[in-house]
Amino acid sequence: MSAQDHSFPIQFSCYFARSRAGEQFIQEHTIGHVISGAVEMADESNKATFKAGDLYFCRRNRLNKYTKIPGTGGDYRSVSIYFGQDVLRNFAIEYGYTSGKQVTSPAFIPLASPSVLASYMEALRAYEQTLNQAGTEHLLAIKQKEAFLLLLQMQPGLKDILFDFSEPGKIDLEGFMNRNYHFNVSLERFAHLTGRSLSTFKRDFEKQFHQTPSRWLLQKRLAEAWHLIKEEKRSPSDIYLDLGFEDLSHFSFVFKKQYGVAPTMI
């Protein structure tokens, strides 16, 4: 099941091979619990590895790379709970929560484990086989609310993140893009994160960089690829995903078109 498919508030993941599938953008606030294997995460300036038994919180509207790694048992398993903005607004009304200030933090925040919430997340595995049954969405909504209350009981300060309903404001385009060009997200996401509509983003971008965003992203990623392969002796297969390319064959094609030589021949 896709990590970005929010048709159910609670979702289960299972991978039997190392995987980086999915867009590198956190759409909704999320609690994650690793059941087996490990997941590596990296935002603009932070890295962390969460192993079996670990619990974490991911912030919405953040860029985040993740790699799911099967454990010794041969699989990676996790359970996640998503909190959409409408759900959180209803919680805010029902329980009287508000955000007192804007909080700066990484895209992912480790949570205490073992803990009551970690045990609760582990117990949700019993519902994995019920996802296609009628009425399951109502049951999962109740479990989502319980997890929300346990989360705030364990870490009250997260209310300032959960109930901050503001959207990204207009920020410096050049600095943001130079720090984040390697994330595999759409232009719409980049526009949103810089506080612009897509049309304004494209207009501001061409004014700043004198290229279209798509062309600039390709050139920037290829230049970094050349450096990593030529100077740091990295393998093309090790870097193409880190630079925002979705498959190795396309990376090799555009690299050769740009530099006249296949990346494996450098």
N, C-alpha and C positions, 0 to 999 in steps of 0.2 A: 504493500500500500504506500502511496506517495506521501512523503513527509509534508507536502504542501496541500494535500487534499483535506479540507476541513469540513467535509460533510458530516463527520462525527466529531464531537469534542474530545473523545479519547481514541487513540489509535495505537496499533501495534506494528512493529517493524521486525522483519526477519530477513537476514542476508547470509548467504553461504559463501560469498566471495567478497574480497575487499571492494568497497563501493564508495564512490563520491557522487552518486546520483542525486539530482535535485538542484533547484536554483539556490544560489548562495545568498539568499535574502530571507530574513525572519519576518514573516508577515504578521504573526500574532504572538503575544506573550505565551510562553510554553514552559511547562514543567516536564523534564525528561528523566527517566530512570533506566539505567543500563542493567539488563538482566544477565546477559552473557556477552563476552567479547569486550570491545572497547570502542570509543569514538574520540577522534582527535578533532579539536576545534581551533580555528584561528580567525580573529577579526583583524582590524587594521593594524593593531600593535600588540595583541595578546595571544598566547597559545595555551592550551590546556588539554589534558587527556583524561577522560572519564572512563573508569573501568567497571566491571561487574559489581553491582551493589551501590554505585555512585548515583547521586542525585544532583540535578542542576536546573537552573532557571535561565531561559533565553528571552531577551528583550525584543519587542517588535521594532520594526523600522531600523534594523541593523543588518549590516553585511557580515556574513559568517561562513567560512569554509569548513566543511566537515568531512571526515573520512571514517567510515564504519569498518571495523576490523573484526573478523570472526575470531572467536576464542579457541582454546584447545579442543573444545567439544565440537568444533566445526561450524559454528554459526554465530551471528551477531543478533541479539534480540533486545528490544527496548519497548517501553510503553511511554506514550506522550499524552499530555493533556493540554489542549489549546484554550485560550481565553480571548474570544473575539471582543471587539469594542462594544457591541450592543449588550453582550452578556455582562461585561464589567460595568457599564452604565447602570444596568438593572441592579447589580450587586451594590453599587454605590448608593442608590436610592434606598434599597432594602436595609442596608446595614449602616448607612450614614457615613460612609468613607469618603474622604477627599484627599487630594494630593496637596501637601503643604509646600513643596518646593520641587524644582527640577533637579534630578540626580544624574551625575555623570558616572558611568560604569562601563566595563567591557560588555560585549554583546552577550556573554554568558557568565553566570554567577554560580559558583559551587554552593550547594546546600548541604546541611549537616546530614550525614549518614554514617551509622544507623540512626534512625529517628522514627517517630510515629508516622510522618509523611512517607518516608521510604518504605516502611512496612505496608502502608496503605497502597502505595503504587504497585508493590509486588503482588498484593492480593488482587489487583485488578485483572491479572492474567486469567482469572476464572471466567471473565466476561468475553474473552477473545473469540470464543466459538459462537457467541450470540449475536454478532454484528448484523447478520442478515435476517434476524428474526423480527417480526412485527412488534412494535412497541419498544424496541431496544433504545431508540434515540431518547425516549423519556427517562429511562433508567440511567443512561449515561449522563444525562443532564444533571440528575441528582448526584451522581458520583463526582461530577465536575465541581459542583457546589461544595461538596464535602472536602475535596482536595484544596479548593480555594481557601476555605476556612482554616484548614490545617496549615497551609502555607503561611497565612498571615499570623496565625498563632505562633508559629515557629520563628518567623522573621518579619516582625511588624513593619520594619522600615521599607519593605517592598511596596507598601501602599502608595508611596510617592512615585513609584514607577508604574504600577498597575493602573492608577487612576489619573495619570497624566495623559489627557486625551488630545493634547496639542499635536499638530503635524510639524514636520521639519520646516524651519524658516529658511529664507533665502541666504545662502552662504557663499563663501569664496569658491568659485568654480574651478579655478586652476589648481589650487592646493588640494581640493577634494579629489579631483580626477587623477592627479599625479600620485596620490596615496592609494587609490582604490581601483585603478584601471584593470587590475588582474582578477577582479571578481567577475564571475560569469553571471551577469544579470542583464536584463533588457534595458534599453535606453529609457523606457518609461520609469523603471526603478531608479536609475541615476537621476532623472529629472525630479522625481518625487523627493529623493534624499537631499537634493540641493535646493529644495523649496521652490520649484518651478513647474509650470506646465510643460508638456513635451515640446510644444512649439517655441516657447520662450527659452527652454533649455537649448534647443538646436540653434536658435538665433544667437543667444549669448555665447554658445560654444564656438561657433564659426567666427564670431567677432574676436574672441579671446585666442583661439588656436589657429585660425585661418584654414581650417579643414572641417569636414563634416565629422560628427562624433564617431561614426562607424569607421571611417578611414583612419582617424587619429588612434582609436583603440587598437586597430589591427597593426598599425605602424609601431605603436608603443610596445605592444606585446611581442612583436617580431624582433624588435631591437633588444628587448630584454632576453629573448630566447637566444639570439646570437651571442650575447655576452655570456650567458650561462653555459652554453655548449662550447664556445670557443675558449673562453678564459677560465671557466671553473670546471670544465671537462664533465659537465652533466650530460646525462643521457636524454635524448628527446622524449622517450617514453616516460621519464621521471618528471618532466617539467611542463608538458603541454597542458595538463589539467590545472596546475598551479597558476598558469598564465591566462586562464579563461577560455581555452579552446575546448570544444566538446569531444572531439575525437582525433586520434593520432593521424589518420589519413588526410583529413582536411588541414591539420597543422602542417604536415609535410608538404602538401601541395602549395599552400600559400607561402611557406618559407622558401621553397625552391623558386617560386615565381618572383619573390622579392630579391633573393640573393644569387639565383642562378645555380644553386647547388643544393642537393638534398641535405637535411640536417644531419643525417647519419654519416655523411661523407666529410664533414668538417674535421 
